[in-house]
Amino acid sequence: MSITNPVLSATLNQISVDEIKEQLGAPPSSCQVVLADHVVAVFIWQESGQVNDNHCHDYDEWWMVLEGEIDWVIEGREEPVQAKAGDFVYVPALTFHHIFPKGGKPSIRLGVALPGHGHQHERPERKTKINIA
C-alpha cells in the first residue's frame, strides 16, 4: 500500500500508527490519513526541536497528540499549552499559533482540518463558511 494517497478509505478502514511509521520511514514526515470533501486528517511526525511557522487558519483546527510532547504557543494565552500523548489541542479560527515539538524524542500528532486550506501568515478577513449537503 502506498502512503502517497490518504490511507483510510472505503477499502481500508483501519491502519496502526506503527504501520504508518514503517511506511513513512523516519521523521520528519507526514501523510494524509483521511481526505474527504469536508475534512482532512494529517499524521505529522516531527523531531524534537523542529518548529512550525507561526500561522493561523480561517477555520477551527484541532489535534490529538499520539506520541511525545508538544507545546503550542497560542495567541491570547499567556502560557504555552503543554500537550503530551493522549491530549487534544484546539485552536479557534483566525487565531495565530506556533507548534514546538519537545522532550528530546520525536512526536506524532493527528491534525484535523479543512482540505485545500494552507497556513495563513496574515490574518484572513473572515472565517470559512462550510456547507455540507
Buried (B, 14 or more C-beta within 10 A) or exposed (E): EEBEEBBBEEEEEEBEBEEBBEBBEEBEBBBBBBBEEEEBBBBBBBBBEBEBEEBBBBBBBEBBBBBBBBBBBBBEEEEBBEBEBEBEBEBBBBBBBBBBBBBEEBBBBBBBBBBEBEEEEEEBEEEEEEEEE
